[in-house]
Amino acid sequence: MGMPVRIDDNLYEQARAEAQVEHRTIAGQIEFWAKVGRAALDNPDLPVSFLAQALASLSEPRSDATPFVPRTQKN
């Protein structure tokens, strides 16, 4: 369920521009930024770029994922 929220005009314009580049809606871009910010506050020792990439990867289709293949162990 969506809720109307007032935001600064400059933030809206930044979200609009970034949303177009990232192929998201404006609301989706603001939600993504909020999730990244929340994750950054919850995990201050992790780089924000890592958190953003990790969160973005969650929205990618699983069929596009590269399977994890562990290295073989030497005996």
PDB file of N, CA, C and O in Angstrom, chain B, residues numbered from 101:
ATOM      1  N   MET B 101       0.847  -1.161   0.000  1.00  0.00           N
ATOM      2  CA  MET B 101       0.000   0.000   0.000  1.00  0.00           C
ATOM      3  C   MET B 101       0.903   1.237   0.000  1.00  0.00           C
ATOM      4  O   MET B 101       1.828   1.331   0.807  1.00  0.00           O
ATOM      5  N   GLY B 102       0.642   2.157  -0.878  1.00  0.00           N
ATOM      6  CA  GLY B 102       1.420   3.378  -0.949  1.00  0.00           C
ATOM      7  C   GLY B 102       0.861   4.463  -0.046  1.00  0.00           C
ATOM      8  O   GLY B 102      -0.337   4.528   0.228  1.00  0.00           O
ATOM      9  N   MET B 103       1.761   5.298   0.398  1.00  0.00           N
ATOM     10  CA  MET B 103       1.378   6.423   1.247  1.00  0.00           C
ATOM     11  C   MET B 103       1.979   7.679   0.652  1.00  0.00           C
ATOM     12  O   MET B 103       3.162   7.687   0.313  1.00  0.00           O
ATOM     13  N   PRO B 104       1.204   8.735   0.516  1.00  0.00           N
ATOM     14  CA  PRO B 104       1.779   9.979   0.002  1.00  0.00           C
ATOM     15  C   PRO B 104       2.732  10.589   1.022  1.00  0.00           C
ATOM     16  O   PRO B 104       2.451  10.627   2.220  1.00  0.00           O
ATOM     17  N   VAL B 105       3.863  11.065   0.517  1.00  0.00           N
ATOM     18  CA  VAL B 105       4.886  11.659   1.381  1.00  0.00           C
ATOM     19  C   VAL B 105       5.392  12.914   0.695  1.00  0.00           C
ATOM     20  O   VAL B 105       5.619  12.917  -0.515  1.00  0.00           O
ATOM     21  N   ARG B 106       5.568  13.964   1.452  1.00  0.00           N
ATOM     22  CA  ARG B 106       6.139  15.195   0.906  1.00  0.00           C
ATOM     23  C   ARG B 106       7.652  15.123   1.000  1.00  0.00           C
ATOM     24  O   ARG B 106       8.208  14.787   2.045  1.00  0.00           O
ATOM     25  N   ILE B 107       8.311  15.443  -0.106  1.00  0.00           N
ATOM     26  CA  ILE B 107       9.770  15.495  -0.102  1.00  0.00           C
ATOM     27  C   ILE B 107      10.207  16.787  -0.783  1.00  0.00           C
ATOM     28  O   ILE B 107       9.437  17.414  -1.510  1.00  0.00           O
ATOM     29  N   ASP B 108      11.427  17.161  -0.539  1.00  0.00           N
ATOM     30  CA  ASP B 108      12.012  18.358  -1.119  1.00  0.00           C
ATOM     31  C   ASP B 108      12.021  18.254  -2.651  1.00  0.00           C
ATOM     32  O   ASP B 108      12.259  17.178  -3.200  1.00  0.00           O
ATOM     33  N   ASP B 109      11.765  19.359  -3.328  1.00  0.00           N
ATOM     34  CA  ASP B 109      11.743  19.371  -4.791  1.00  0.00           C
ATOM     35  C   ASP B 109      13.077  18.924  -5.393  1.00  0.00           C
ATOM     36  O   ASP B 109      13.100  18.221  -6.403  1.00  0.00           O
ATOM     37  N   ASN B 110      14.183  19.331  -4.773  1.00  0.00           N
ATOM     38  CA  ASN B 110      15.494  18.934  -5.287  1.00  0.00           C
ATOM     39  C   ASN B 110      15.705  17.420  -5.178  1.00  0.00           C
ATOM     40  O   ASN B 110      16.239  16.793  -6.093  1.00  0.00           O
ATOM     41  N   LEU B 111      15.287  16.851  -4.064  1.00  0.00           N
ATOM     42  CA  LEU B 111      15.402  15.405  -3.898  1.00  0.00           C
ATOM     43  C   LEU B 111      14.550  14.679  -4.929  1.00  0.00           C
ATOM     44  O   LEU B 111      14.968  13.663  -5.486  1.00  0.00           O
ATOM     45  N   TYR B 112      13.361  15.200  -5.179  1.00  0.00           N
ATOM     46  CA  TYR B 112      12.477  14.599  -6.176  1.00  0.00           C
ATOM     47  C   TYR B 112      13.140  14.617  -7.555  1.00  0.00           C
ATOM     48  O   TYR B 112      13.103  13.613  -8.266  1.00  0.00           O
ATOM     49  N   GLU B 113      13.731  15.717  -7.931  1.00  0.00           N
ATOM     50  CA  GLU B 113      14.380  15.832  -9.238  1.00  0.00           C
ATOM     51  C   GLU B 113      15.591  14.908  -9.336  1.00  0.00           C
ATOM     52  O   GLU B 113      15.838  14.313 -10.384  1.00  0.00           O
ATOM     53  N   GLN B 114      16.348  14.788  -8.241  1.00  0.00           N
ATOM     54  CA  GLN B 114      17.473  13.857  -8.233  1.00  0.00           C
ATOM     55  C   GLN B 114      16.984  12.419  -8.385  1.00  0.00           C
ATOM     56  O   GLN B 114      17.579  11.629  -9.118  1.00  0.00           O
ATOM     57  N   ALA B 115      15.911  12.088  -7.696  1.00  0.00           N
ATOM     58  CA  ALA B 115      15.339  10.740  -7.792  1.00  0.00           C
ATOM     59  C   ALA B 115      14.806  10.480  -9.191  1.00  0.00           C
ATOM     60  O   ALA B 115      14.947   9.375  -9.716  1.00  0.00           O
ATOM     61  N   ARG B 116      14.196  11.487  -9.794  1.00  0.00           N
ATOM     62  CA  ARG B 116      13.675  11.330 -11.155  1.00  0.00           C
ATOM     63  C   ARG B 116      14.797  11.032 -12.139  1.00  0.00           C
ATOM     64  O   ARG B 116      14.671  10.141 -12.980  1.00  0.00           O
ATOM     65  N   ALA B 117      15.891  11.772 -12.036  1.00  0.00           N
ATOM     66  CA  ALA B 117      17.020  11.566 -12.939  1.00  0.00           C
ATOM     67  C   ALA B 117      17.661  10.199 -12.714  1.00  0.00           C
ATOM     68  O   ALA B 117      17.958   9.485 -13.672  1.00  0.00           O
ATOM     69  N   GLU B 118      17.872   9.837 -11.462  1.00  0.00           N
ATOM     70  CA  GLU B 118      18.504   8.555 -11.147  1.00  0.00           C
ATOM     71  C   GLU B 118      17.591   7.392 -11.501  1.00  0.00           C
ATOM     72  O   GLU B 118      18.061   6.352 -11.962  1.00  0.00           O
ATOM     73  N   ALA B 119      16.293   7.558 -11.290  1.00  0.00           N
ATOM     74  CA  ALA B 119      15.331   6.499 -11.612  1.00  0.00           C
ATOM     75  C   ALA B 119      15.361   6.178 -13.101  1.00  0.00           C
ATOM     76  O   ALA B 119      15.266   5.015 -13.493  1.00  0.00           O
ATOM     77  N   GLN B 120      15.491   7.193 -13.915  1.00  0.00           N
ATOM     78  CA  GLN B 120      15.539   6.975 -15.359  1.00  0.00           C
ATOM     79  C   GLN B 120      16.776   6.153 -15.728  1.00  0.00           C
ATOM     80  O   GLN B 120      16.693   5.227 -16.535  1.00  0.00           O
ATOM     81  N   VAL B 121      17.908   6.492 -15.140  1.00  0.00           N
ATOM     82  CA  VAL B 121      19.158   5.770 -15.423  1.00  0.00           C
ATOM     83  C   VAL B 121      19.078   4.329 -14.924  1.00  0.00           C
ATOM     84  O   VAL B 121      19.549   3.411 -15.596  1.00  0.00           O
ATOM     85  N   GLU B 122      18.490   4.132 -13.762  1.00  0.00           N
ATOM     86  CA  GLU B 122      18.439   2.813 -13.123  1.00  0.00           C
ATOM     87  C   GLU B 122      17.203   1.995 -13.520  1.00  0.00           C
ATOM     88  O   GLU B 122      17.010   0.882 -13.031  1.00  0.00           O
ATOM     89  N   HIS B 123      16.370   2.549 -14.407  1.00  0.00           N
ATOM     90  CA  HIS B 123      15.161   1.859 -14.876  1.00  0.00           C
ATOM     91  C   HIS B 123      14.225   1.518 -13.716  1.00  0.00           C
ATOM     92  O   HIS B 123      13.705   0.407 -13.613  1.00  0.00           O
ATOM     93  N   ARG B 124      14.029   2.509 -12.850  1.00  0.00           N
ATOM     94  CA  ARG B 124      13.094   2.373 -11.741  1.00  0.00           C
ATOM     95  C   ARG B 124      12.062   3.489 -11.840  1.00  0.00           C
ATOM     96  O   ARG B 124      12.250   4.460 -12.574  1.00  0.00           O
ATOM     97  N   THR B 125      10.980   3.342 -11.101  1.00  0.00           N
ATOM     98  CA  THR B 125      10.053   4.453 -10.951  1.00  0.00           C
ATOM     99  C   THR B 125      10.683   5.438  -9.969  1.00  0.00           C
ATOM    100  O   THR B 125      11.646   5.106  -9.277  1.00  0.00           O
ATOM    101  N   ILE B 126      10.140   6.634  -9.915  1.00  0.00           N
ATOM    102  CA  ILE B 126      10.645   7.614  -8.947  1.00  0.00           C
ATOM    103  C   ILE B 126      10.422   7.092  -7.532  1.00  0.00           C
ATOM    104  O   ILE B 126      11.311   7.184  -6.686  1.00  0.00           O
ATOM    105  N   ALA B 127       9.246   6.550  -7.279  1.00  0.00           N
ATOM    106  CA  ALA B 127       8.982   5.978  -5.954  1.00  0.00           C
ATOM    107  C   ALA B 127       9.929   4.818  -5.670  1.00  0.00           C
ATOM    108  O   ALA B 127      10.419   4.675  -4.550  1.00  0.00           O
ATOM    109  N   GLY B 128      10.185   3.996  -6.675  1.00  0.00           N
ATOM    110  CA  GLY B 128      11.108   2.877  -6.503  1.00  0.00           C
ATOM    111  C   GLY B 128      12.516   3.340  -6.192  1.00  0.00           C
ATOM    112  O   GLY B 128      13.222   2.713  -5.402  1.00  0.00           O
ATOM    113  N   GLN B 129      12.932   4.450  -6.819  1.00  0.00           N
ATOM    114  CA  GLN B 129      14.271   4.984  -6.559  1.00  0.00           C
ATOM    115  C   GLN B 129      14.374   5.502  -5.132  1.00  0.00           C
ATOM    116  O   GLN B 129      15.369   5.253  -4.452  1.00  0.00           O
ATOM    117  N   ILE B 130      13.360   6.215  -4.678  1.00  0.00           N
ATOM    118  CA  ILE B 130      13.376   6.735  -3.313  1.00  0.00           C
ATOM    119  C   ILE B 130      13.329   5.581  -2.306  1.00  0.00           C
ATOM    120  O   ILE B 130      13.998   5.636  -1.273  1.00  0.00           O
ATOM    121  N   GLU B 131      12.549   4.543  -2.598  1.00  0.00           N
ATOM    122  CA  GLU B 131      12.513   3.372  -1.728  1.00  0.00           C
ATOM    123  C   GLU B 131      13.887   2.703  -1.678  1.00  0.00           C
ATOM    124  O   GLU B 131      14.337   2.289  -0.609  1.00  0.00           O
ATOM    125  N   PHE B 132      14.553   2.597  -2.826  1.00  0.00           N
ATOM    126  CA  PHE B 132      15.884   1.994  -2.871  1.00  0.00           C
ATOM    127  C   PHE B 132      16.856   2.801  -2.020  1.00  0.00           C
ATOM    128  O   PHE B 132      17.611   2.237  -1.227  1.00  0.00           O
ATOM    129  N   TRP B 133      16.838   4.123  -2.185  1.00  0.00           N
ATOM    130  CA  TRP B 133      17.712   4.973  -1.372  1.00  0.00           C
ATOM    131  C   TRP B 133      17.429   4.786   0.115  1.00  0.00           C
ATOM    132  O   TRP B 133      18.353   4.742   0.926  1.00  0.00           O
ATOM    133  N   ALA B 134      16.163   4.678   0.466  1.00  0.00           N
ATOM    134  CA  ALA B 134      15.800   4.493   1.876  1.00  0.00           C
ATOM    135  C   ALA B 134      16.325   3.157   2.398  1.00  0.00           C
ATOM    136  O   ALA B 134      16.814   3.082   3.525  1.00  0.00           O
ATOM    137  N   LYS B 135      16.227   2.106   1.590  1.00  0.00           N
ATOM    138  CA  LYS B 135      16.743   0.797   1.998  1.00  0.00           C
ATOM    139  C   LYS B 135      18.258   0.824   2.162  1.00  0.00           C
ATOM    140  O   LYS B 135      18.797   0.250   3.108  1.00  0.00           O
ATOM    141  N   VAL B 136      18.943   1.497   1.233  1.00  0.00           N
ATOM    142  CA  VAL B 136      20.401   1.610   1.338  1.00  0.00           C
ATOM    143  C   VAL B 136      20.772   2.383   2.601  1.00  0.00           C
ATOM    144  O   VAL B 136      21.680   1.981   3.329  1.00  0.00           O
ATOM    145  N   GLY B 137      20.090   3.467   2.860  1.00  0.00           N
ATOM    146  CA  GLY B 137      20.354   4.254   4.058  1.00  0.00           C
ATOM    147  C   GLY B 137      20.108   3.455   5.321  1.00  0.00           C
ATOM    148  O   GLY B 137      20.895   3.518   6.266  1.00  0.00           O
ATOM    149  N   ARG B 138      19.033   2.715   5.339  1.00  0.00           N
ATOM    150  CA  ARG B 138      18.722   1.877   6.510  1.00  0.00           C
ATOM    151  C   ARG B 138      19.789   0.818   6.710  1.00  0.00           C
ATOM    152  O   ARG B 138      20.246   0.593   7.830  1.00  0.00           O
ATOM    153  N   ALA B 139      20.187   0.163   5.616  1.00  0.00           N
ATOM    154  CA  ALA B 139      21.226  -0.869   5.703  1.00  0.00           C
ATOM    155  C   ALA B 139      22.556  -0.266   6.153  1.00  0.00           C
ATOM    156  O   ALA B 139      23.297  -0.891   6.912  1.00  0.00           O
ATOM    157  N   ALA B 140      22.859   0.947   5.688  1.00  0.00           N
ATOM    158  CA  ALA B 140      24.103   1.617   6.089  1.00  0.00           C
ATOM    159  C   ALA B 140      24.095   1.931   7.578  1.00  0.00           C
ATOM    160  O   ALA B 140      25.116   1.773   8.247  1.00  0.00           O
ATOM    161  N   LEU B 141      22.965   2.372   8.103  1.00  0.00           N
ATOM    162  CA  LEU B 141      22.867   2.650   9.533  1.00  0.00           C
ATOM    163  C   LEU B 141      22.964   1.369  10.362  1.00  0.00           C
ATOM    164  O   LEU B 141      23.546   1.358  11.446  1.00  0.00           O
ATOM    165  N   ASP B 142      22.384   0.297   9.833  1.00  0.00           N
ATOM    166  CA  ASP B 142      22.415  -0.983  10.548  1.00  0.00           C
ATOM    167  C   ASP B 142      23.775  -1.676  10.452  1.00  0.00           C
ATOM    168  O   ASP B 142      24.095  -2.525  11.284  1.00  0.00           O
ATOM    169  N   ASN B 143      24.579  -1.322   9.439  1.00  0.00           N
ATOM    170  CA  ASN B 143      25.865  -1.972   9.199  1.00  0.00           C
ATOM    171  C   ASN B 143      26.945  -0.923   8.945  1.00  0.00           C
ATOM    172  O   ASN B 143      27.454  -0.831   7.828  1.00  0.00           O
ATOM    173  N   PRO B 144      27.302  -0.138   9.946  1.00  0.00           N
ATOM    174  CA  PRO B 144      28.223   0.974   9.719  1.00  0.00           C
ATOM    175  C   PRO B 144      29.623   0.564   9.290  1.00  0.00           C
ATOM    176  O   PRO B 144      30.373   1.400   8.786  1.00  0.00           O
ATOM    177  N   ASP B 145      29.998  -0.696   9.475  1.00  0.00           N
ATOM    178  CA  ASP B 145      31.333  -1.142   9.084  1.00  0.00           C
ATOM    179  C   ASP B 145      31.423  -1.540   7.611  1.00  0.00           C
ATOM    180  O   ASP B 145      32.523  -1.752   7.099  1.00  0.00           O
ATOM    181  N   LEU B 146      30.294  -1.643   6.928  1.00  0.00           N
ATOM    182  CA  LEU B 146      30.300  -2.031   5.512  1.00  0.00           C
ATOM    183  C   LEU B 146      30.255  -0.799   4.624  1.00  0.00           C
ATOM    184  O   LEU B 146      29.592   0.182   4.959  1.00  0.00           O
ATOM    185  N   PRO B 147      30.955  -0.840   3.492  1.00  0.00           N
ATOM    186  CA  PRO B 147      30.899   0.292   2.561  1.00  0.00           C
ATOM    187  C   PRO B 147      29.491   0.440   1.965  1.00  0.00           C
ATOM    188  O   PRO B 147      28.825  -0.551   1.663  1.00  0.00           O
ATOM    189  N   VAL B 148      29.065   1.660   1.808  1.00  0.00           N
ATOM    190  CA  VAL B 148      27.732   1.926   1.256  1.00  0.00           C
ATOM    191  C   VAL B 148      27.611   1.342  -0.152  1.00  0.00           C
ATOM    192  O   VAL B 148      26.554   0.827  -0.517  1.00  0.00           O
ATOM    193  N   SER B 149      28.676   1.418  -0.940  1.00  0.00           N
ATOM    194  CA  SER B 149      28.621   0.874  -2.309  1.00  0.00           C
ATOM    195  C   SER B 149      28.358  -0.630  -2.278  1.00  0.00           C
ATOM    196  O   SER B 149      27.626  -1.142  -3.126  1.00  0.00           O
ATOM    197  N   PHE B 150      28.937  -1.342  -1.322  1.00  0.00           N
ATOM    198  CA  PHE B 150      28.680  -2.779  -1.182  1.00  0.00           C
ATOM    199  C   PHE B 150      27.214  -3.029  -0.840  1.00  0.00           C
ATOM    200  O   PHE B 150      26.571  -3.901  -1.425  1.00  0.00           O
ATOM    201  N   LEU B 151      26.695  -2.261   0.106  1.00  0.00           N
ATOM    202  CA  LEU B 151      25.295  -2.418   0.504  1.00  0.00           C
ATOM    203  C   LEU B 151      24.353  -2.136  -0.656  1.00  0.00           C
ATOM    204  O   LEU B 151      23.383  -2.866  -0.860  1.00  0.00           O
ATOM    205  N   ALA B 152      24.633  -1.077  -1.420  1.00  0.00           N
ATOM    206  CA  ALA B 152      23.782  -0.725  -2.560  1.00  0.00           C
ATOM    207  C   ALA B 152      23.792  -1.835  -3.604  1.00  0.00           C
ATOM    208  O   ALA B 152      22.745  -2.192  -4.145  1.00  0.00           O
ATOM    209  N   GLN B 153      24.976  -2.381  -3.890  1.00  0.00           N
ATOM    210  CA  GLN B 153      25.065  -3.459  -4.871  1.00  0.00           C
ATOM    211  C   GLN B 153      24.363  -4.715  -4.378  1.00  0.00           C
ATOM    212  O   GLN B 153      23.693  -5.399  -5.151  1.00  0.00           O
ATOM    213  N   ALA B 154      24.511  -5.018  -3.105  1.00  0.00           N
ATOM    214  CA  ALA B 154      23.860  -6.197  -2.546  1.00  0.00           C
ATOM    215  C   ALA B 154      22.343  -6.063  -2.609  1.00  0.00           C
ATOM    216  O   ALA B 154      21.650  -7.014  -2.970  1.00  0.00           O
ATOM    217  N   LEU B 155      21.825  -4.894  -2.261  1.00  0.00           N
ATOM    218  CA  LEU B 155      20.377  -4.682  -2.320  1.00  0.00           C
ATOM    219  C   LEU B 155      19.868  -4.696  -3.749  1.00  0.00           C
ATOM    220  O   LEU B 155      18.794  -5.235  -4.015  1.00  0.00           O
ATOM    221  N   ALA B 156      20.619  -4.112  -4.674  1.00  0.00           N
ATOM    222  CA  ALA B 156      20.204  -4.119  -6.082  1.00  0.00           C
ATOM    223  C   ALA B 156      20.172  -5.537  -6.627  1.00  0.00           C
ATOM    224  O   ALA B 156      19.304  -5.879  -7.431  1.00  0.00           O
ATOM    225  N   SER B 157      21.114  -6.361  -6.193  1.00  0.00           N
ATOM    226  CA  SER B 157      21.152  -7.736  -6.700  1.00  0.00           C
ATOM    227  C   SER B 157      19.933  -8.538  -6.259  1.00  0.00           C
ATOM    228  O   SER B 157      19.538  -9.487  -6.936  1.00  0.00           O
ATOM    229  N   LEU B 158      19.339  -8.166  -5.134  1.00  0.00           N
ATOM    230  CA  LEU B 158      18.156  -8.880  -4.662  1.00  0.00           C
ATOM    231  C   LEU B 158      16.960  -8.713  -5.600  1.00  0.00           C
ATOM    232  O   LEU B 158      16.065  -9.558  -5.620  1.00  0.00           O
ATOM    233  N   SER B 159      16.942  -7.631  -6.372  1.00  0.00           N
ATOM    234  CA  SER B 159      15.812  -7.396  -7.269  1.00  0.00           C
ATOM    235  C   SER B 159      16.029  -8.007  -8.655  1.00  0.00           C
ATOM    236  O   SER B 159      15.126  -7.979  -9.491  1.00  0.00           O
ATOM    237  N   GLU B 160      17.214  -8.553  -8.898  1.00  0.00           N
ATOM    238  CA  GLU B 160      17.484  -9.174 -10.196  1.00  0.00           C
ATOM    239  C   GLU B 160      16.826 -10.550 -10.246  1.00  0.00           C
ATOM    240  O   GLU B 160      16.722 -11.230  -9.225  1.00  0.00           O
ATOM    241  N   PRO B 161      16.383 -10.958 -11.434  1.00  0.00           N
ATOM    242  CA  PRO B 161      15.776 -12.291 -11.555  1.00  0.00           C
ATOM    243  C   PRO B 161      16.782 -13.385 -11.205  1.00  0.00           C
ATOM    244  O   PRO B 161      17.948 -13.304 -11.591  1.00  0.00           O
ATOM    245  N   ARG B 162      16.341 -14.388 -10.488  1.00  0.00           N
ATOM    246  CA  ARG B 162      17.228 -15.486 -10.103  1.00  0.00           C
ATOM    247  C   ARG B 162      17.789 -16.202 -11.328  1.00  0.00           C
ATOM    248  O   ARG B 162      18.886 -16.758 -11.276  1.00  0.00           O
ATOM    249  N   SER B 163      17.040 -16.189 -12.429  1.00  0.00           N
ATOM    250  CA  SER B 163      17.514 -16.856 -13.649  1.00  0.00           C
ATOM    251  C   SER B 163      18.757 -16.173 -14.217  1.00  0.00           C
ATOM    252  O   SER B 163      19.508 -16.797 -14.965  1.00  0.00           O
ATOM    253  N   ASP B 164      18.988 -14.906 -13.877  1.00  0.00           N
ATOM    254  CA  ASP B 164      20.170 -14.174 -14.346  1.00  0.00           C
ATOM    255  C   ASP B 164      21.364 -14.335 -13.407  1.00  0.00           C
ATOM    256  O   ASP B 164      22.454 -13.841 -13.698  1.00  0.00           O
ATOM    257  N   ALA B 165      21.165 -15.017 -12.295  1.00  0.00           N
ATOM    258  CA  ALA B 165      22.222 -15.146 -11.295  1.00  0.00           C
ATOM    259  C   ALA B 165      23.323 -16.091 -11.770  1.00  0.00           C
ATOM    260  O   ALA B 165      23.076 -17.037 -12.517  1.00  0.00           O
ATOM    261  N   THR B 166      24.516 -15.815 -11.325  1.00  0.00           N
ATOM    262  CA  THR B 166      25.640 -16.701 -11.579  1.00  0.00           C
ATOM    263  C   THR B 166      25.765 -17.637 -10.390  1.00  0.00           C
ATOM    264  O   THR B 166      25.922 -17.181  -9.258  1.00  0.00           O
ATOM    265  N   PRO B 167      25.697 -18.944 -10.631  1.00  0.00           N
ATOM    266  CA  PRO B 167      25.761 -19.858  -9.489  1.00  0.00           C
ATOM    267  C   PRO B 167      27.133 -19.817  -8.814  1.00  0.00           C
ATOM    268  O   PRO B 167      28.160 -19.632  -9.468  1.00  0.00           O
ATOM    269  N   PHE B 168      27.126 -19.991  -7.514  1.00  0.00           N
ATOM    270  CA  PHE B 168      28.358 -20.047  -6.748  1.00  0.00           C
ATOM    271  C   PHE B 168      29.001 -21.413  -6.948  1.00  0.00           C
ATOM    272  O   PHE B 168      28.358 -22.446  -6.758  1.00  0.00           O
ATOM    273  N   VAL B 169      30.252 -21.409  -7.327  1.00  0.00           N
ATOM    274  CA  VAL B 169      30.996 -22.658  -7.499  1.00  0.00           C
ATOM    275  C   VAL B 169      32.226 -22.577  -6.602  1.00  0.00           C
ATOM    276  O   VAL B 169      33.147 -21.808  -6.875  1.00  0.00           O
ATOM    277  N   PRO B 170      32.243 -23.379  -5.520  1.00  0.00           N
ATOM    278  CA  PRO B 170      33.391 -23.314  -4.626  1.00  0.00           C
ATOM    279  C   PRO B 170      34.639 -23.880  -5.292  1.00  0.00           C
ATOM    280  O   PRO B 170      34.563 -24.768  -6.141  1.00  0.00           O
ATOM    281  N   ARG B 171      35.781 -23.350  -4.890  1.00  0.00           N
ATOM    282  CA  ARG B 171      37.043 -23.897  -5.375  1.00  0.00           C
ATOM    283  C   ARG B 171      37.235 -25.286  -4.795  1.00  0.00           C
ATOM    284  O   ARG B 171      36.826 -25.568  -3.668  1.00  0.00           O
ATOM    285  N   THR B 172      37.851 -26.132  -5.565  1.00  0.00           N
ATOM    286  CA  THR B 172      38.104 -27.481  -5.047  1.00  0.00           C
ATOM    287  C   THR B 172      39.199 -27.404  -4.002  1.00  0.00           C
ATOM    288  O   THR B 172      40.115 -26.588  -4.091  1.00  0.00           O
ATOM    289  N   GLN B 173      39.086 -28.253  -3.030  1.00  0.00           N
ATOM    290  CA  GLN B 173      40.084 -28.279  -1.959  1.00  0.00           C
ATOM    291  C   GLN B 173      41.219 -29.208  -2.336  1.00  0.00           C
ATOM    292  O   GLN B 173      41.002 -30.296  -2.870  1.00  0.00           O
ATOM    293  N   LYS B 174      42.427 -28.765  -2.052  1.00  0.00           N
ATOM    294  CA  LYS B 174      43.605 -29.605  -2.302  1.00  0.00           C
ATOM    295  C   LYS B 174      43.835 -30.486  -1.084  1.00  0.00           C
ATOM    296  O   LYS B 174      43.776 -30.017   0.052  1.00  0.00           O
ATOM    297  N   ASN B 175      44.089 -31.725  -1.320  1.00  0.00           N
ATOM    298  CA  ASN B 175      44.360 -32.653  -0.201  1.00  0.00           C
ATOM    299  C   ASN B 175      45.821 -32.830   0.034  1.00  0.00           C
ATOM    300  O   ASN B 175      46.216 -33.573   0.933  1.00  0.00           O
TER     301      ASN B 175
END
